[in-house]
Amino acid sequence: MAGKLLPLLLAALAGSLMAVQGAVNSALGKTIGLPRTNLFVQITGAAVAATLLVLPWQAPGSFREITRVPWYTLFGGLLGAVIVFAVAFGVTKVGAGAATTSIIVAQLLTAYLIDHFGLLGVEHAAFSLVKMAGIVLIAGGGWLLLK
């Protein structure tokens, strides 16, 4: 478990930041509109990502290798744009808590389907009744939160 602690903490941080991002994007969208907000978010995100490329440390890999990847791996930017728009829209209409509840339940269901079937290059991880019970409990908790 010790080797998984840092990745789990970073994933938890990402989850917290997603809730904050949804709220700030929603607020910005109320002023400049959701399409402009989405563009602004994508441009600033690209600027940060580009800055990371010029830092002294470098992860292995090269853009030259992009022709060797599975086709579906090239849709991350498109998915990101849809996600930013959908989250900001949802937060604007139903609030951060309700939108995030919906996000979490849908993420869990989708993630466990990906794991179970070994989709998108993810190693197969068997689904179990215990995992199903956990998802049902979280979905039930989500339903209670939305009441």
C-alpha positions, 0 to 999 in steps of 0.5 A, a space after each residue: 500500500 505504501 507504494 500506492 499512497 502517493 499516486 492515490 494522494 495525487 489522484 485525490 488532489 486532482 479530484 479536489 481540483 476538478 471541483 474547484 475548476 468546475 466552480 471557477 470555470 462556471 463563474 468565468 463562464 457567467 461573465 464571458 460565456 462557456 465557449 470563451 471560458 473553455 478556450 481560455 482554459 485550454 490555452 492556459 493549460 497548453 501554456 502550462 504544459 508547454 512550459 513544463 517541456 522547457 524545464 531542465 527535467 524531461 520525461 522519456 518520449 518524443 513527439 516523433 513517436 506520436 505516429 506509433 500510438 493507438 488512434 484513440 490516444 489522440 482524443 485527450 484534447 477533445 475529451 478535455 474540451 468537452 469535459 471543461 465545458 460540461 462541468 462548467 455548464 453542470 455547475 452553473 445549472 445545478 451547483 458544484 455539489 450536485 454536478 460533482 456527485 454526478 461526475 463521481 458516480 459516472 466516473 466510477 461506473 466508466 472506470 470499472 468498465 474500462 478496468 473489467 474489459 481491459 479497454 483503452 490500453 488499461 490492464 484487465 482487473 476483474 470486477 467483483 460483487 464487492 466492487 459492485 456493492 461499493 459502487 451501489 453504495 456510492 451511487 446511493 449516497 449520491 442519490 441522497 446528496 441530490 435529494 
